[in-house]
Amino acid sequence: MGKLRIGIIGGGGIAKFHLPRLRERSDAVELTALADVSPAARALADEFGIKGFVADYRELLSLVDAVLICIPTHLHAAVAIDALRAGKAVFCEKPLARTIEQAKAIGDAAREAGTPFQVGFVRRFDSQWLAFRDAIRAGRIGQPVVWRDVQYSYGLSARWFCVDEEGGGPLLDGCVHNYDFALHTFGPAEWVFAHLRTIHPKNTALDTGTATIRFASGDELVLTWSWGLPDQTGHFRRMDFLGPQGLVTFADDGSLLVNRGGSIDTIKVDRHSLTKAFADQMDEFIEVAQGRTPPRAGIDEGFASLKLALAILDSGRRGGEKIFMRDGE
């Protein structure tokens, strides 16, 4: 088999996380083309030695074997469907789509095409997140557990993240990693409720609030996130896990601290685990696109996390109404 010809659709921020590893994998990959409506993205193509640069992604499809979809969420469906119908392997950034209807259309196209499809849930490759998953599943702090995640930030790289019909705000675009990983760790969700609001005057999405997810296992995920604070506020994130036999927290170097009644065990983790996770994710996509392995996260996983995210937004709009999750909805 010759080198896998890859096209990048979208030359924004997330593409810059994937391109370094793809360039390193010149043994298996040819970075063939980049598509972006902005002429400024040509500089990114030049930086990574990508000879083909087009404004219309459809011109790219005949040149490549596989594509990376790195564009705003609400545009995923149309591009993914065109790529699938052209017989291309697809890596699609998370979330899978902005609406359930869009996600179903992608799923239908993928099943009809029969070509590989991977969703960009990079935390499935993150050794830090995998370490706390292993600790929980091994019963290190007992179960059920409460996973708490508090985050706030300002200065998003693009305004579309907090435009409701485009990115959906943090409880969709940001927390979708948590939803996917929690489903991966705990199994199916039972119900959700959320208290959400919009506090930044330029945002139309629900940009701030708290959501709780109860899983059928009895475990819970509690999220308090904001992308609505004023400029120059800074960035903060803190996670921990509470269980009947102790808790898991994080040291300054990213290592896990398993505290069982004052007896603390340290699980060392590479502080650059997320950087390596992006590289490992691209290594897997090469294998997926070549038909050598199934993806860790595909259409079904992308659909499940999106369904959960949209239920949380729905609960937020209904003033915190509890929404029960049912298979097949």
C-alpha positions as CSV (number, residue, x, y, z in Angstrom):
1,M,0.0,0.0,0.0
2,G,1.3,3.5,-0.9
3,K,1.2,6.5,1.3
4,L,-2.1,7.7,2.6
5,R,-3.0,10.9,0.9
6,I,-4.6,13.2,3.5
7,G,-6.5,16.4,3.0
8,I,-7.2,18.9,5.8
9,I,-10.6,20.7,5.6
10,G,-10.3,23.8,7.8
11,G,-7.0,25.6,8.6
12,G,-8.0,26.9,12.0
13,G,-6.7,26.2,15.5
14,I,-7.5,22.5,15.8
15,A,-5.7,21.6,12.6
16,K,-2.5,22.9,14.1
17,F,-2.7,20.2,16.8
18,H,-3.0,17.4,14.1
19,L,-0.6,18.6,11.5
20,P,2.7,18.2,13.4
21,R,2.2,14.5,13.9
22,L,1.0,13.9,10.4
23,R,4.2,15.6,9.1
24,E,6.2,13.4,11.4
25,R,4.5,10.3,9.9
26,S,5.9,10.9,6.4
27,D,6.6,7.1,6.4
28,A,2.9,6.5,5.9
29,V,1.3,9.9,5.0
30,E,1.4,12.4,2.3
31,L,-0.1,15.8,3.3
32,T,-1.7,16.4,-0.1
33,A,-4.1,19.4,0.2
34,L,-5.7,21.9,2.6
35,A,-9.0,23.6,2.0
36,D,-10.1,26.8,3.7
37,V,-12.3,29.7,2.6
38,S,-9.7,32.1,4.1
39,P,-6.7,32.9,1.9
40,A,-4.8,33.4,5.1
41,A,-4.8,29.7,5.7
42,R,-2.4,29.3,2.8
43,A,0.4,30.2,5.2
44,L,-0.5,27.0,7.2
45,A,-0.3,24.9,4.1
46,D,3.1,26.4,3.3
47,E,4.3,25.8,6.9
48,F,3.6,22.1,6.6
49,G,4.7,21.7,3.0
50,I,1.2,21.1,1.7
51,K,1.3,21.8,-2.0
52,G,-2.4,21.8,-2.7
53,F,-4.5,24.7,-1.4
54,V,-8.1,25.3,-2.4
55,A,-11.0,27.4,-1.1
56,D,-13.7,24.8,-1.9
57,Y,-13.2,21.5,0.0
58,R,-15.0,19.6,-2.9
59,E,-12.0,20.3,-5.1
60,L,-9.8,18.5,-2.6
61,L,-11.8,15.3,-2.5
62,S,-10.6,13.9,-5.8
63,L,-7.0,14.4,-4.7
64,V,-6.9,12.4,-1.4
65,D,-7.7,9.1,0.3
66,A,-8.8,10.5,3.6
67,V,-9.8,13.8,5.2
68,L,-9.6,15.6,8.5
69,I,-12.7,17.8,9.1
70,C,-11.5,20.7,11.3
71,I,-14.2,23.3,10.8
72,P,-17.0,24.7,12.9
73,T,-19.4,22.1,14.3
74,H,-22.5,23.2,12.4
75,L,-20.7,22.6,9.1
76,H,-19.6,19.1,9.9
77,A,-22.6,17.3,8.4
78,A,-22.5,18.6,4.8
79,V,-18.7,18.2,4.5
80,A,-18.7,14.7,6.1
81,I,-21.5,13.5,3.9
82,D,-19.8,14.7,0.7
83,A,-16.5,13.1,1.8
84,L,-18.2,9.8,2.6
85,R,-20.1,9.7,-0.7
86,A,-16.7,10.3,-2.4
87,G,-15.4,7.2,-0.7
88,K,-13.0,8.9,1.6
89,A,-12.0,7.8,5.1
90,V,-13.0,10.6,7.6
91,F,-11.7,12.0,10.8
92,C,-14.2,14.4,12.1
93,E,-13.5,16.7,15.0
94,K,-15.9,16.6,18.0
95,P,-18.8,17.1,18.5
96,L,-20.0,15.0,15.7
97,A,-22.6,17.6,14.6
98,R,-24.7,20.4,16.0
99,T,-28.0,18.7,15.9
100,I,-29.3,15.1,16.1
101,E,-30.7,15.3,12.6
102,Q,-27.3,16.2,11.3
103,A,-25.7,13.4,13.2
104,K,-28.2,10.9,11.9
105,A,-27.5,12.1,8.3
106,I,-23.8,11.5,8.8
107,G,-24.5,8.1,10.2
108,D,-26.7,7.1,7.3
109,A,-24.0,8.3,4.8
110,A,-21.3,6.4,6.7
111,R,-23.2,3.1,6.7
112,E,-24.0,3.5,3.0
113,A,-20.4,4.3,2.1
114,G,-18.8,1.7,4.3
115,T,-15.7,3.8,4.7
116,P,-13.9,4.4,8.0
117,F,-15.1,7.2,10.2
118,Q,-13.4,8.4,13.4
119,V,-14.5,11.1,15.8
120,G,-11.9,13.3,17.5
121,F,-12.3,12.4,21.2
122,V,-8.6,12.9,22.0
123,R,-9.1,12.2,25.7
124,R,-9.5,8.5,24.9
125,F,-5.7,8.7,24.1
126,D,-4.7,10.8,27.1
127,S,-2.7,8.8,29.6
128,Q,-3.8,11.1,32.5
129,W,-7.5,10.5,31.8
130,L,-6.9,6.8,31.1
131,A,-5.1,6.6,34.5
132,F,-8.0,7.9,36.5
133,R,-10.4,5.7,34.5
134,D,-8.3,2.7,35.4
135,A,-8.2,3.8,39.1
136,I,-12.0,4.2,39.2
137,R,-12.7,0.9,37.4
138,A,-10.3,-0.9,39.7
139,G,-12.3,0.3,42.7
140,R,-9.4,2.3,44.2
141,I,-11.9,4.8,45.8
142,G,-15.0,2.6,45.6
143,Q,-18.2,3.2,43.6
144,P,-20.4,5.0,42.8
145,V,-18.2,8.0,42.3
146,V,-18.9,11.7,41.7
147,W,-16.7,13.2,39.0
148,R,-16.5,17.0,39.5
149,D,-15.1,19.3,36.8
150,V,-14.9,23.1,37.3
151,Q,-13.6,25.3,34.4
152,Y,-13.7,28.9,33.3
153,S,-11.9,30.8,30.6
154,Y,-12.1,33.8,28.4
155,G,-10.7,34.7,25.0
156,L,-12.0,31.8,22.9
157,S,-10.1,31.4,19.6
158,A,-13.2,32.0,17.6
159,R,-16.6,33.5,18.4
160,W,-18.6,30.7,16.7
161,F,-17.9,28.5,19.7
162,C,-20.5,30.5,21.7
163,V,-22.9,31.2,18.8
164,D,-25.8,28.9,19.7
165,E,-26.7,27.5,16.3
166,E,-23.0,27.1,15.4
167,G,-21.0,25.8,18.4
168,G,-23.5,25.6,21.1
169,G,-21.3,26.9,23.9
170,P,-19.1,25.1,26.5
171,L,-21.7,22.6,27.6
172,L,-21.7,21.2,24.1
173,D,-18.3,21.9,22.5
174,G,-16.1,21.8,25.6
175,C,-17.8,19.3,27.9
176,V,-18.5,16.8,25.1
177,H,-15.1,15.3,26.0
178,N,-16.4,14.6,29.5
179,Y,-19.6,13.1,28.2
180,D,-17.8,10.7,25.9
181,F,-15.3,9.7,28.5
182,A,-17.9,9.3,31.2
183,L,-20.0,7.1,28.9
184,H,-16.8,5.1,28.1
185,T,-16.1,4.8,31.9
186,F,-19.5,4.4,33.6
187,G,-21.8,3.2,30.8
188,P,-25.2,4.6,29.8
189,A,-26.7,7.8,31.3
190,E,-29.9,7.6,33.2
191,W,-30.9,11.3,33.5
192,V,-29.5,14.9,33.4
193,F,-30.4,18.3,34.6
194,A,-28.8,21.6,34.2
195,H,-29.0,25.3,35.3
196,L,-27.5,27.3,32.5
197,R,-27.5,31.0,31.4
198,T,-25.8,33.4,29.0
199,I,-23.7,36.0,30.7
200,H,-21.4,37.4,28.0
201,P,-23.1,40.1,25.9
202,K,-21.6,38.9,22.6
203,N,-22.7,35.2,23.1
204,T,-26.0,33.7,22.0
205,A,-25.2,30.2,23.4
206,L,-25.8,29.2,27.0
207,D,-22.2,30.0,28.1
208,T,-22.3,29.4,31.9
209,G,-23.8,27.0,34.3
210,T,-23.8,23.6,36.1
211,A,-25.0,20.3,34.8
212,T,-25.4,16.9,36.6
213,I,-25.5,13.6,34.9
214,R,-26.5,10.4,36.7
215,F,-25.5,7.1,35.1
216,A,-27.3,3.8,35.4
217,S,-24.3,2.6,37.4
218,G,-25.1,5.2,40.1
219,D,-22.0,7.3,39.2
220,E,-22.4,11.0,38.6
221,L,-20.6,13.7,36.5
222,V,-21.0,17.3,37.8
223,L,-19.8,20.1,35.6
224,T,-19.6,23.8,36.3
225,W,-18.2,25.6,33.3
226,S,-18.1,29.1,31.8
227,W,-17.0,30.6,28.6
228,G,-18.7,33.9,29.4
229,L,-16.3,35.8,31.6
230,P,-14.8,39.2,30.7
231,D,-11.6,39.5,28.8
232,Q,-8.4,39.1,30.9
233,T,-10.2,37.1,33.6
234,G,-7.8,34.2,33.0
235,H,-8.3,30.4,32.9
236,F,-9.0,27.9,35.6
237,R,-9.7,24.1,35.7
238,R,-10.0,21.7,38.6
239,M,-11.2,18.1,38.6
240,D,-11.6,15.5,41.3
241,F,-13.3,12.3,42.0
242,L,-15.1,11.5,45.2
243,G,-15.9,7.9,46.3
244,P,-17.0,6.0,49.4
245,Q,-13.5,4.9,50.1
246,G,-11.5,8.1,49.2
247,L,-10.9,10.6,46.5
248,V,-8.7,11.2,43.5
249,T,-7.1,14.6,43.0
250,F,-4.2,15.9,40.9
251,A,-0.7,17.1,41.8
252,D,0.8,20.2,40.2
253,D,2.7,18.0,37.8
254,G,-0.5,16.3,36.6
255,S,0.1,13.1,38.6
256,L,-2.9,11.4,40.2
257,L,-3.2,11.4,44.0
258,V,-5.3,8.6,45.4
259,N,-6.3,9.5,48.9
260,R,-7.8,6.6,51.0
261,G,-8.5,8.1,54.4
262,G,-5.2,9.9,54.6
263,S,-3.1,7.2,52.9
264,I,-2.0,8.7,49.6
265,D,-0.8,6.8,46.6
266,T,0.7,8.7,43.6
267,I,0.2,7.6,40.1
268,K,2.8,9.3,37.9
269,V,1.5,10.7,34.6
270,D,3.4,12.5,31.8
271,R,2.6,16.2,32.3
272,H,2.5,16.5,28.5
273,S,0.0,13.7,28.1
274,L,-2.5,15.7,26.0
275,T,0.2,16.6,23.5
276,K,1.1,12.9,23.1
277,A,-2.6,12.0,23.0
278,F,-3.0,14.2,19.8
279,A,-0.1,12.3,18.3
280,D,-1.4,8.9,19.2
281,Q,-4.9,9.9,17.9
282,M,-3.4,10.6,14.4
283,D,-1.4,7.4,14.5
284,E,-4.7,5.6,15.1
285,F,-6.4,7.4,12.3
286,I,-3.7,6.3,9.8
287,E,-4.5,2.7,10.8
288,V,-8.2,3.3,10.7
289,A,-8.1,4.9,7.3
290,Q,-6.0,2.0,6.0
291,G,-8.7,-0.4,7.2
292,R,-6.3,-2.0,9.8
293,T,-8.2,-1.2,13.0
294,P,-11.5,0.1,14.1
295,P,-11.6,3.6,15.8
296,R,-11.8,4.0,19.5
297,A,-14.6,6.4,18.9
298,G,-16.8,6.3,15.8
299,I,-20.3,7.3,14.7
300,D,-22.0,5.5,17.6
301,E,-19.8,7.2,20.2
302,G,-20.2,10.5,18.5
303,F,-23.9,10.2,18.5
304,A,-24.2,9.1,22.1
305,S,-22.2,12.1,23.5
306,L,-24.1,14.5,21.3
307,K,-27.4,13.2,22.5
308,L,-26.3,13.7,26.1
309,A,-25.0,17.2,25.3
310,L,-28.3,18.3,23.7
311,A,-30.3,16.9,26.6
312,I,-28.3,19.1,28.9
313,L,-28.9,22.2,26.8
314,D,-32.6,21.3,26.7
315,S,-32.7,21.0,30.5
316,G,-31.0,24.4,30.8
317,R,-33.5,26.0,28.6
318,R,-36.3,24.4,30.6
319,G,-35.1,25.9,33.9
320,G,-33.4,22.8,35.2
321,E,-36.0,20.2,34.3
322,K,-34.7,16.6,34.8
323,I,-34.5,14.8,31.5
324,F,-34.4,11.0,31.4
325,M,-32.3,9.4,28.8
326,R,-33.8,6.5,26.8
327,D,-32.1,4.4,24.2
328,G,-33.3,5.1,20.7
329,E,-34.3,8.7,21.3
